[in-house]
Every structure is written in C-alpha cells, then in structure tokens.
Amino acid sequence: MEIIIKIQERKIRIILLQNKKEVDFFDIVEEHSLSEKLLPEIDRLIQKNKLKLEDIEKVAVDSDQEDNFTTTRIAKSVANAWEWVRKNK
C-alpha cells in the first residue's frame, strides 16, 4: 500500500493506493491549516481502511506547484519524515 499526497490547483487529496489502484481518498479543503491536518488525516485514512502504519510502504507527493510553495514543502516534509521513520525502525 502507498499514500500519495496530490496537490493540484491548490486542492489537496490524500490517496490510498494498492497495486497502483486507488482504494480510498480524502480531500483537505483548507490548505492554510495543512501542517495541522495532514498527519491526522493520513492516520484517519489508514484507520478507516483497517490498516496498520506498517502496511504503508511509501508516502509520496505529486504536486503541480513549485517546490518553494509552502503547501508542497509541508507535504514533502511529511513524506520524507515518513520514509525516514520507515527505513530506520
């Protein structure tokens, strides 16, 4: 399983994929509070689908915004931290 944080035209969607097929998703409407909402919403998506954190092999970001756009930087920071924790368990 993997999670993609998709940012397109300032809309944020957290997508849960299994074998590259969309299983579930959640939209975050308010981008200005992304730093407060992103991890809890990822956790909610994982719990809703009765998964464990260990079931998520990858968290990635797909953004149409530049890397210096704050929303993209927040999403990439979460994805990088997730990957670091997963590799250093």
N, C-alpha and C positions, 0 to 999 in steps of 0.2 A: 504494500500500500504506500501511496505517497500523497503529499499535500502540495498543491500549487496555490500560491497567493497570486491571483491575477489582478493586475491594475490596468484598467483600460478606460480612457476618457474620464479619469478621476473616480471611477467606480471600482470598488474592491470586492472581489469574490474569492472565498476560500473554497477550493475544490478538493474533494477526496477522490483519488483515482485508485483503481485496482486493475492491473494489466492494461494501463493507459486508457481505461474506460471510466467515465465519470460515474461514481457511485452516489455521491451526495455533494451538496454545496451549501454555503451560507454567504449572504451578502452583508457587507458592512456599509451602512448608508452614510454615516458621518465620518469623513476622513480626518477631521480635525482632532478626533479622540482616538485615533488608530493605536497609538502607543499604549493606551489603557485597555483597548478592546481586543486587540489581535490575539494574544495568547489565550485569554478566556474563551474566545470564540472558537479557536482551534481545539481547545480542550472540550468544549461543548460538542463540536462535530465528532470528535473521537468517541466521547461517551455515548452520544446518540446512536452511533453505529456499533456500540458494544465492543470497541477495540481497546487495546492497551497501548501505552506510549511506545512499547517495543515493536508493535505491529507497523509503525510508521517508519519506513526505510529511508525516506527522503522528504525534505521540505525545500521547495524551490520557489523562485519568484519569476513571474512573467509580466513585464511592465512595458507599457508604451510611453512611459515618462523617462526623462533623463535621470541618470544616477544621482544627480545633485538635488532632485526633487525630494522633499522631506518624506513623503509617503513611501516612496520607493526605498529610501535609505532605511526607514523603520522596518519595512517588510524584509529587506535583505539582512538586516541585523538579526532579526528573529530567525530567519532561515539559517544563517551562519552559526548562530548560537546553538540551534537545534542539532545541526550536523556535528558541531564540536562535541557536544554532550554525548551524542550517539557514538562517536568514534572513541571517546575517552572514558567510557564506562568501565 
